[in-house]
Amino acid sequence: MKSVCLLSGGLDSLVSLAAAKKETEVVIALTFDYGQRAFKDEKDSASRIASYYDVQHKVVKLDWLKDITQTSLVDKKKSVPVYTEKDLEAKPDVLLNNAKLVWVPNRNAVFVSIAAAYAEALGAELVVSGFNNEEAATFSDNSLQFVNCANALLRVSTLSRPRLVSYVQSYNKSGIVNTGIKLGVPFDMIYSCYHVSKDGKMCGSCESCARLKRAFREAGRPEMIEEKFVKQ
């Protein structure tokens, strides 16, 4: 079985790619440039990961998406919400409100559709993502419902009917870390920050960094990631 992988360079996509590499022939990994602040760091990370797994890597430019989005991930005049691990336990309405500040219009549906086009063209049966249970609670386009709906669309929008899957769909972030440990993934290659790196390090204060810190702490391996963050 062949697969096309979405590869942002972060924890979830790394572990899902590693699982896909074990279970399938990964024909290409795709990284998307929609004008996000951290694109260069994400691209460099994804490139290193793809090279590590001997997978062809391609960057897909989405300038039109950059032009229409008002998210703080793209608009540098806006502030990215600051988080601590404790903030992740906030009431759902607070997290959902903050999610709106980093929301990119229809992003994952766009990514999946493009990846499905590659899958159909390259004869791949699967589109592999890093969607997971933890982020699904805040971002609906990470949920199993989203995956099921996307697959319903792909059954009528393609001739070859590739399926969207995530090998980490049912996990929270610490479960993803534990799976990555079992797979022997190169955690030192990831970039999971909303900001541009500082001397190659992640900010440690955005939501993505807070989730990453908590994941490794809950997995009992905080030392594996602590050197990746700017000293607070």
N, C-alpha and C positions, 0 to 999 in steps of 0.2 A: 504494500500500500504506500502511496506517495502523499506528501503533505506540503502545504505552503504555510509558513509560520509568520505571525505578527510578532515583531521583535522590537520593543522599545528600548531595550538595554536595562530594564529594571528587573527586580526580583521575580515577579510573576511570569513574565515572558521568558526569562532565562530558564526557570525550572520547567515550564511547559515545553520549551524547545528541547531541553535535555530529555524529557520523557518522550517527546515525539521522535527524537533521534534514535531512541532505544526501540521504539515500536514501529517506526515507519522510515521510508526514505524521504528525507526533507529535501525538496528540490530547490527551494529558495526561501530566504527570510526577508521580510519587508519592513522597513522603517519609514515612518511618514514625517515629512517636514511641513508643518502647517504654521510656521512662524513662531513656534513656542520658544520661550526664553532659553530653555535648556537644550535646544536642538543639537548643537554641536557636541555637547557632552553625551547626549543620548546616542547620537550617531556614532561617535567614537567608541562608546561602550558596546553598542550593538555590533559594530564592525569587528571588535576584538572577540566578542562571543561567537560570532559567525565563523571567524577564522579558527577559533579554538575547536569548534565542532565540524570544521571543514564543510561549511554550508555556504552556498552562493548568497551574497548579500546585495540588496538593492535599496536605494533611497528613492521614495516616491514624493515628488514635490506637489504640494496642494496650496499654491499661492492664493487661489480663490477663497479657500477656507480661512486663511489668514486675513483676507480683506473683509470678510463679513462677520468675524467673531469679535466680541468685545470682552472676552475673558481676560483675567489678570495674568493668565499664563502667556498671553501674547502681548497685551497692552502694558508696556513698562511704566506707564503713568499711574497705573493702578497697583495697589498693594496686594500681595499674596497673603492670605490669612496665616497668622502665626499659631502654631500648635505646640502643646506639650503632650506627653503620653496621657496625662490625666484628662486633657480636653477631649480625647477620643471617647471618653465615657460620658460625654455631655448628652443632653436630651436630644432625641432624634431631630426635632425641629431646628435646633441650633446647627447640627451637622448638615442638615439639608440646606439651610440658608447659606452656610459657608460653601457648600458644594456648588451653588449657583455662581459663586465668584470665580470658580475655576472650570466651569462648564464650557465645552466647545460644542457648537451646534451639530447634533447628529453624528458626532465624531466616530464612534465605534461602528455605527451602521455604514458609514462611508468606508472605513478601513476594511470591514468585512466584505463589502461589495467589490472593492478593488481586489482584495486577496482572492475572492471567488473567481474573478475574471482571470487572474493568473492561474488559479487551480484548473479552471476549465481549459485554458490554452496549453498548459503544461501537462495535462493528463493526471492531475492530482485528485485524490478522492476526499482529502480533508483540508480544511482551513483550521489552523491551530492558534488559539488565543491564550492569554493569561488571565481570563476572567475568573473571578473567585467569589466565594461566599461573603467574605468580610466587606469588600467594597460594594457588593451588591446591595447591602443594607442602606447605602447612601447614594450610589450611582446605579440607576436602574439598568443602564446598558452594560452592566457586569453580571446581571442576574441570569439564572437558568431560564426564566421566562423569556428574556431577550434572545438567548441562544435558540430556544425552541421556535420563537417567532421568526428569527433570521433563517432558520432551516426550512420553515414553511415557505418563506419567500424564495430561497435558493432552489426549491423543488420546481418552481414555475419560472424563475428568472434565468435559469441555466439549462442547457441540454444534458450536461453530464451529471448534474445534481451533486456537487461536492457538499460535504457536511461540515458545519462549524462545530468544533469541540474545544474544550479546555481540559487539560489533564489535572488542573488544580481547582476546578469549578466548585467542588464541595468543601474546600479548605478555607480556614482563616489564614492569616499571614504566618503565624507560627507553624501551622501545619505545612505551609509551603516551604518554610525554612527546613523543617525536618525531612520533607521529601527531597529537598535539594541536597541535604547532607547525605542521604542514602544514595543519591545519584552521583555524588562527588562533584557537584557543579562548582565552577570557579567564582565564588561569591565576591572575590576581590575585583572582578571585572564589572560589577553592576553600577548603574547610575540611576538612582530613584529619587531625584530631587527636582522640585519645580524651578529652582533658580540656576543661574550660570554658576559653575564651580568656582571656588576660590582656592587656587593652588592645587587644583585637582580634587578638592574635597567638597562634600555635600553640606548644605547649610545647617542641617540638624534641627530646623525650626518650622518647616512647612509641614503640611499634613502627611505628605508622602514620606518624609524623613521620620516623623513621629511614629507612623505605622511600622516603618522598617525597624526602628529602635525597639519598639515594643515586641515585634515579632521575634527578634533574636534574643531578647531578654526572656520572653515566655518559653522559648525553645531551650533556654538554659545555656545559650552560647553568645552572650553580648560581646565577648572579646573578639569574635570573628568579624565584627562590623565597626567597632568603635573608632578605629583608625581612619575610617572613610569620612568622618565628620569633622567640620571645623570645630576647634576647641571653643567651648562656650565660656 
